[in-house]
Amino acid sequence: MGTHKHHIVPRHMGGTDDASNLIEVSVEEHANLHLALYLDYGHYEDWIAFHALSGWWKNEEIIREKCRLGAAHPNVQSPEAKAKRTAALYRRKRKPLTEEQKKRISEGTKKAMRTPEMKEKCRQHAIQQNHKRGKNGQFVRGNK
């Protein structure tokens, strides 16, 4: 099975691509980490990432949801639209995270899937959302 690189502090929360902010995880762990971030902080970017990584949404749904956030798919984005989106990102109302906040998110993310409480929280959410799992406990791609 392949691995993914996960941003401990996601880029949408001010994280960087530095090696110290990246961890190598399985696809299922990657999906669960984004679910944990969404449940803890409520950022829709993590909700999209969870559904994309778990195979719950198809490409068209992922693109549609990203467009709702203002991040149009690169294949359909004109230079004018890209400039407009970039300018809008700089005007965001969200305050940048402090180094202390980034550190707390980083430590919490590293420990998130190791606690029985978080595993149960993710399991309950998956049950509530009718996310199907195979016999091995991993997400089953496709329709509900």
C-alpha positions in Angstrom: 0.0 0.0 0.0 1.3 3.5 -0.8 1.8 6.3 1.6 0.8 10.0 1.6 2.5 13.0 3.0 0.2 14.8 5.5 0.7 18.4 6.6 0.7 18.4 10.4 -0.5 22.0 10.4 -2.5 22.1 7.1 -1.6 24.7 4.6 -5.1 26.3 4.8 -4.3 26.9 8.6 -0.9 28.5 7.9 1.2 25.3 7.7 4.2 25.1 5.4 5.8 22.4 3.2 8.8 22.2 5.5 9.9 18.6 6.3 9.2 19.3 10.0 5.5 19.8 9.1 5.1 16.6 7.1 4.5 13.1 8.2 4.1 9.9 6.1 0.8 8.1 6.6 -1.3 5.5 4.9 -4.3 6.7 2.8 -6.8 5.7 5.5 -4.7 7.4 8.2 -4.6 10.5 6.0 -8.4 10.5 5.6 -8.9 10.0 9.4 -6.5 12.8 10.3 -8.4 15.2 8.1 -11.7 14.0 9.7 -10.1 14.6 13.1 -9.0 18.1 12.1 -12.5 18.8 10.8 -14.2 17.6 13.9 -11.9 19.6 16.1 -11.6 22.9 14.1 -14.5 22.8 11.6 -12.6 23.9 8.5 -14.4 22.8 5.4 -11.1 22.2 3.6 -10.5 19.2 5.9 -14.1 17.9 5.3 -13.3 17.9 1.5 -10.0 16.2 2.0 -11.5 13.5 4.2 -14.2 12.7 1.6 -11.7 12.8 -1.3 -9.1 10.6 0.4 -11.8 8.1 1.6 -13.1 7.7 -1.9 -16.5 8.8 -0.8 -16.7 11.7 -3.3 -15.9 11.4 -7.0 -13.7 13.9 -8.8 -16.7 16.0 -10.0 -17.9 16.4 -6.4 -14.5 17.3 -5.1 -14.1 20.0 -7.8 -17.6 21.3 -7.1 -16.9 21.6 -3.4 -13.5 23.2 -3.9 -15.1 25.8 -6.3 -17.6 26.6 -3.5 -14.6 27.6 -1.4 -13.3 29.7 -4.3 -10.5 27.3 -5.3 -11.4 26.5 -8.9 -9.9 23.5 -10.5 -6.7 24.5 -12.3 -7.8 23.1 -15.6 -10.8 25.5 -15.7 -9.3 28.6 -14.1 -8.5 31.6 -16.3 -5.6 33.9 -15.4 -8.1 36.6 -14.4 -10.0 34.2 -12.1 -6.7 33.0 -10.5 -5.7 36.7 -9.9 -9.1 37.5 -8.4 -9.0 34.4 -6.2 -5.4 35.2 -5.0 -6.5 38.7 -4.1 -9.5 37.4 -2.2 -7.3 35.0 -0.2 -5.1 38.0 0.9 -8.3 39.8 2.1 -9.5 36.8 4.2 -10.9 37.8 7.6 -9.3 34.7 9.3 -6.3 35.7 11.5 -3.1 34.0 10.9 -2.3 31.3 13.5 0.3 32.1 16.2 3.3 29.8 16.6 1.7 28.5 19.8 -1.5 27.6 18.0 0.5 25.8 15.2 2.5 23.9 17.9 -0.8 22.8 19.6 -2.3 21.7 16.3 0.9 19.8 15.4 1.0 17.9 18.7 -2.7 17.2 18.7 -2.6 15.9 15.1 0.4 13.6 15.8 -1.5 12.0 18.7 -5.0 12.2 17.3 -5.4 8.7 15.8 -3.6 7.1 18.7 -6.3 7.7 21.3 -9.2 5.3 21.6 -11.5 8.4 22.0 -10.6 9.8 18.6 -10.8 6.4 16.9 -14.3 6.0 18.4 -15.2 9.6 17.4 -14.2 8.9 13.8 -16.0 5.5 13.8 -19.2 7.1 15.1 -19.0 9.9 12.5 -18.5 7.3 9.8 -21.5 5.3 11.0 -23.6 8.5 11.2 -22.6 9.4 7.6 -23.2 5.9 6.3 -19.6 5.5 5.2 -19.2 1.9 4.2 -16.2 -0.1 5.3 -14.9 -3.4 4.0 -14.1 -6.5 6.1 -10.6 -5.1 6.8 -12.1 -1.9 8.3 -10.9 0.4 5.5 -13.2 2.7 3.5 -15.0 1.1 0.5 -14.9 3.4 -2.5 -18.2 4.2 -4.3 -21.8 5.0 -3.6 -23.6 4.8 -0.2 
